[in-house]
Amino acid sequence: MQIVVRHSLDPDTGYATEELLDLPAGLRPQAGILWAAIDHDHPRMLAAIQQKFPGLALIGCTTDGEISSNEGFGEGSATLILFASDRVRFAAGVGRNLQADPAAAAREAIAQINCSCNEPIRLCIITPESLTTGANAILGGLHAALAPGIPVLGGTASDQWRFNQTYQFFGGERLTDALPVLALAGDVAYSHGVASGWRPIGDRKPVTRCAQHVVYQIGSMSAVAYYQHYLGPHPPAGEYPLAVFDERSGQTYLRAPLTYDPEVGSVSFAGEIPEGAQVQLTSATRDDIIAATQASLAQATCNYKGSSPDAALVFSCAARKQILGTRTGEEALLIRGDLRPELPTCGFYAYGEFAPLAPGQPSRFHNETIVTLLLGESPT
């Protein structure tokens, strides 16, 4: 597989686009992913890419920060990764009006892919809206539309912690409230790793009353009282997400608190929590968060079944970036250091991440987590 990554740190869209499209002569990519800061002129950037590569199967979204093997960590920048292969097939689809009917949007995206790709889908990469629709509804729609066992990985669109307006990219279009999907078929090899760095503390308790992403009661206490039992008078904060235990595997995924209501005692999280689920408060240091980057990379490397990957995609959480602060760049340095120096790598900071907890499991929506996806061609 031929992979090319470009990363421009220039805040001017014109100059940034020129740098993104400064590519090797003769390159004929079949697919691409564009991740760009919210303040760029995205229609101009997308039009230039489509003009250079008409019909390119392109997806992407706006970000809270960008990562590449070329420039490391960037903020306010843009990255483009392009894929070409004689053995791996790529097809893109998009579901629109996601908020109105997530299941219909997922069916729409997968139907478009099935119309243009006559081979079984092996893997899907998604970059959906984050502010209008619950991520579990998106995953539920995709799982229903796809054949059983197809992994879904990616991250949700973001807008540099403004929580005002995100955009999704499909071909030459800049969209809102949309679900772009890039499917891979054919002789594709892949693996992934998932890690956060947060460790459970205190007692495990069941969620006894909730409504999707709003939790009212944990055990016999209100959700606010549960937090204050451990944190004292301090309000629930993103530094202390809940670990939610998966009833099938016993593994955990994180839910980050966003807001709380001291009168009602409820806490709103950045993702749904099932009623009855066992949860536990978690804590992490910045060193723990950085160590999780290495753990995610190590898992992906250990699980890779091909001879050697051709590319790495990284989906890290915007909340990790907020907590790491000036240490955020260490994630990109570790990614470049722990993978082959020449391995094309591209990624972004999202408002939530998608990946199975382990190979063979259904995909989950994650908060405050880093997902590493390795891609290549299957051994002949």
N, C-alpha and C positions, 0 to 999 in steps of 0.2 A: 504494500500500500504506500502510495506517495502522499505525504502530508507536508503542507507548508503553513507556517504560522507567521502572522505579521501583527505587530503591536506598535501603535503610534501614541506617544505621550503628548502630541501637539493638541492644544485645546481648540485650534482653528479647524473646522470641519474640512475645508478645502485641502489644507496641507496634510491633515490626518488621512484623508481618503487617498491622496497621492501616495503616501507612505504605505498604506494597507495594500494598494494595488501595484506596488513595485515588486513584481513577481518574476520568477524564472521564465525565460522565453520558452514557448511551447507547452506551458502548463495547461492541461485540459481537465479541470476539476469537475467532478459530478455533484458534489455537495459542499456546503459550507455552513459555518455558524459565526454570526456576528454578535459580539457583546460590546456595548458602547455606553458611555456615561449619558445621563439624562439630558445634559445641556447641549449635546451635539445636534446638528441638523440631520436627523436620521433619514428623512426622505431623499435628501441630496446624496447621502452616503450609499443608500440602497440602490438608487438609480444608477450610480456610477458602477457598482458591482454588477448589476444586471446588464448594463451596456457592455461591459467587458466579457461577461460570461452569460449570454442569454439563456434563459431556462434553467439556470443553476438551482438545484434544490437547496434553498437557503432558509434557515431559521435563526432565531436569536431573540435578544431582549435588551432592555436597559438594565443597568447594574448599580451596585453600591461600591464598586471597585473591580479592577481587572487584574488577571494574573497571566503571565506567559513565560516561556523559556527564553524569550528574547530580551525582555525588559524587567522581568520580575514583577513586583507589585506596582500598579498604577492606580491613580485616582483622577477621574475626569478624562480618561483615555479611551481608546477603542482597540479591540482585538478582532482578528479574523483568522479562522482556521479553515483550510480547504482540503478536501479529500479526493483522491483519485485512486482507482483500483480496477484491475481486470477481473477480480474474483469476488469482490464485495459489491453488493448492490445497495444503492441509496435511493430513498424516495421520501418526499415530504408532503405533509398535509396540514391543514389548519381547521380548527373548529372555532366558530364565531358565536357571539352572544352567549358566552360562557355562564354568566350569572343567571340568565333566564332558564337554562337547561344544560347543566354540565354533562349529563349522559348523552344528550343529542349532539353536543359539540364534540365529544370524544368520538362518537360514531361517525360524524362528518369527517373528522381528520383521518381516521383509520380507513374509511371508505375511499377517500382520495388516494391514500397510499396504496390500497389494494388494486385500484384501477391502473396505477402506473407501475406496479411491481408484481410480477407473476410468481415470485418465489416466497416461501414462508418467511415471515418476519422473525428475526432472531433477537432483536434488541430495539428499544425505543429511547430516544433522547428528547426531553421536553423542556420548554422555556415558557411556562404559562403565566397569565395574569395572577397577581397575588392579593390585590386589594378588594376584589369584588366577589370572590368565590372561595369557599372552603376547599382546601387542598385534598381532603379525603373524598369529596364529591368528584373531583377531577380524577383521582386514582380509581375510584369505583367505576366511573364511566369507561376509563381505559381498560381496566381489567375485564369488564363485560364485553367490550368491543374486540379485544385481542384474544388469540388462542391462549389456553391455560399455560402458565409458566413463563410467559414472555416478560423479561425484566424491564422496568421503566426507571430511568435515571435522569437526573437533571436538577434544575433549580428554578425558583420562581423569579419573575421580573422584580426589579427594585428601582428606587429613585433617590439614592444617596440620603436615606434616613428622613426623607420629607413626608412620606406616606400620603402623597397627594395624587400622583398620576404616574403610572408605569406604562411602558409600551412594549409590544411584542412585534417581532419581525417575521415576515413570510414572503419569500421571493423579493419583489420590489416594494412591498407594502409595509407601512408602519401602522399597527393595529392597537386597539385597546380591547380589554375583555375577551381575549382570544387565547387559544391553545395551539401553538405550533408544535409539530411532532416531526422528528427526523427518524425514519426507520432504517435499520441495517439488515440486510439479508445476504444469503450466499455464504461464502467461506470466511466468515468473520470469527475471530477469536477475541474474547473479552474477559475481563475480571474487574472486580471492584473491591474497595475497602471503605468501611464506615467507622468513624470514631469521633468522640467529642472531648474527652478529658474530664468531664464532670463525674464525680463519684458520689454515690448515695450516702446520706447521713441520716441519723434518727431512725424512727420506726416506719415500717411499711404499713400503709393504711389503704382501705378501699375508698374510691370516690362513690359517695352514697347519694349525691344529688347533683345533677348537672344538666345543661342544655347545650349540646354541641361543644363550643369552645368556652362556655362560661361555666365555671365550677362553683357550686354553692356550698357543698358540704363534703368534707373529707373525714372519714370515720364518724365520730360523734361531734366534731367541731365544724364551725364554719370554715370556709377556705382561708379567709383572712386570719382567723384565730389559729388555724394550723400553721400558717407561716409565722405568726407572731409567737407561737409556742417555742420556735427555734431562733427567731431573729429578734425577739423583743419588740419594741414599738416601731421598728423600721417597716416600711411598706414592702410588699412583694416586689422583687426586682429581677431583671434579666440575669443577674449574676447567680441567681438561685433557681434554676428551672426545676421542674418536676421530672423525675424518671418514671416513665409509664412502662409497666411490665407487660410484655407480649404474652398472652395466655398460652399460646402454642409452644413457644420456644423458651420462655423464661428470660429472654433477652430484653433490653430496655431501649426505648427511644425517648427523646426529650421534648418537653413542652415548656416554652418560655412564657412567663407572665408578662402581660402588656399593661393592663389597667386593673383597678380594683375599686369596689364600692364598699366603703367602711360601714355604711348604714345597713346594707343588705348582708354584708359579709362575703360577697362573691369576688372571684378573681377571673378575669378574662385572659385566655391564653392564645398564643399564635398558632392555633391548630386545635382540632377537636380531641376530646378525651372521652372514651366510652364510660358510661355509667357502670359501676361495678369494678372497673379496672383498679388494680393495685398500683399505688404510686408511692414515691419516696422523694423527699427533698434532696437536692444535690448541691455540691459546692466544688469549685475548682480554682486553682491559682493560674496565673498567666503561664507559668512553666508547664502546668498540666495541659493547658490548651495547646501550647506549642508541641508538647510530646504527642498529643493526639494526631497531629499532622503526620508525624513519623509513623504512628500506628496505622493510620489509614493507608499510607503508601506501602507499608510492609504487608498488610493484608492483601492488597491488590496484587503486589508482586508475587506473593506466595501462591495465590489462587490462579495466576495466569497460566493457561495450558499451552499456549503457543511457544515457539522457540524464543521469540523476543518481541515485545510490543513495538508498534510503529508510532504510537501517539498516546498522550495522557490528557484527559479532561478532568478538571478539578472544580468542584462546587463547594464553596465554603460559605458559612453563614455571615450575614451582615452584623449579627449580634456578636460573633467572635471578633470581628474587626473593631466594633465599638469597645469591647472590653480590653482587647490587646492594645489599642491605641497606637502609640509610637512603635510598638513591637510587631505590628501587623506585617511588615515587610519580612519578618523572620519566617513566616509561613512559606512565602515564595522562595526564599533562599533555601529552606529545607527541601522543598519540592525539587528544585533544580539540583541540589546536592545529593539527594537520596536516589533519584532516577539517573539514567544515563545522561551525561551533560548534553549530548547531541539530540536527545529525544524531544521531538516537538511537543510542547505542553501549552495548554490554553485553559482558562477558566475564569470564574467571576464570583463575586460576593452577592449572595441571593437573600431573599426574605424567607427562605425555607428550601430544603433539599429533599430529593426523592432518591430512594435506593432500597433494595432489600436489606434486611439486617444481616443476612448471610446468603450465600449462593443457594438457589433453589427455593427460597422463601418469597412470599409476595412482597412487592415493593411497599415501602412505608414513607410517610411524610415525616421529616425530621426538622427540629430546631437546633440551633447552636452546634451544628455538626459539620464535619468536613467529609466529603465523598470523593474518592479517587476512582476514575474509570480508565482502565488500560484497554487499548484497541489495537488490533492487528489482523493478519490473515491466518486462517487455520493452516496447520502443517499439511502439506500435500500427501 
